[in-house]
């Protein structure tokens, strides 16, 4: 029986905002649980709520704390 493979990294989409004081993270989305369409819809809501601010979507990866390297 095969076990599910654990990736070395966890991948995210992050919505960043700049209200005039520098870039800040607004929301994180795990790529396993979310779709890019959902992230874009949320970005549209941020832009509607505060149209004078700047927003962007960035991708990020972090080391998975559950990852165990194979010693083969």
C-alpha positions in Angstrom: 0.0 0.0 0.0 1.4 3.4 -1.0 1.5 6.2 1.5 0.8 9.8 0.5 3.9 11.6 -0.4 4.7 14.7 1.7 6.1 17.6 -0.3 9.2 19.4 0.9 7.6 22.8 0.5 4.1 24.3 1.1 3.0 26.7 -1.6 0.9 29.8 -1.0 -0.7 32.7 -2.8 -0.5 35.9 -0.8 -2.5 39.2 -1.3 -0.2 42.1 -0.5 -1.5 45.7 0.1 0.1 49.1 0.3 -2.0 51.8 1.9 0.9 54.3 1.7 3.0 53.0 4.6 4.7 50.0 2.8 3.6 46.6 1.7 1.8 44.3 4.1 0.3 40.8 3.9 -3.5 40.8 3.9 -4.4 37.2 3.2 -2.7 33.8 2.8 -4.1 31.0 0.6 -2.7 27.5 0.6 -2.6 26.2 -3.0 -3.8 22.8 -1.9 -7.0 24.2 -0.5 -7.7 27.3 -2.7 -8.0 28.1 -6.3 -6.5 31.1 -8.1 -10.0 32.2 -9.0 -10.9 32.4 -5.3 -7.8 34.6 -4.7 -8.6 36.9 -7.6 -12.2 37.3 -6.3 -10.9 38.3 -2.9 -8.5 40.7 -4.5 -11.4 42.3 -6.3 -13.2 42.7 -3.0 -10.1 44.4 -1.4 -9.9 46.8 -4.4 -13.6 47.6 -4.1 -13.3 48.3 -0.4 -10.3 50.6 -0.7 -9.7 51.6 -4.4 -6.8 54.1 -3.6 -4.5 51.4 -2.2 -2.2 49.2 -4.3 -2.6 45.4 -4.2 -0.8 42.5 -5.7 -0.8 38.7 -5.6 2.5 37.0 -4.9 3.5 33.3 -4.8 5.5 32.0 -1.9 6.8 28.6 -0.7 8.0 27.6 2.8 9.6 24.5 4.1 7.0 21.9 5.2 7.6 21.1 8.9 6.2 17.5 8.4 8.7 16.7 5.6 11.1 13.8 6.3 13.9 13.3 3.8 14.3 9.9 2.3 17.7 8.3 3.3 17.9 5.8 0.4 
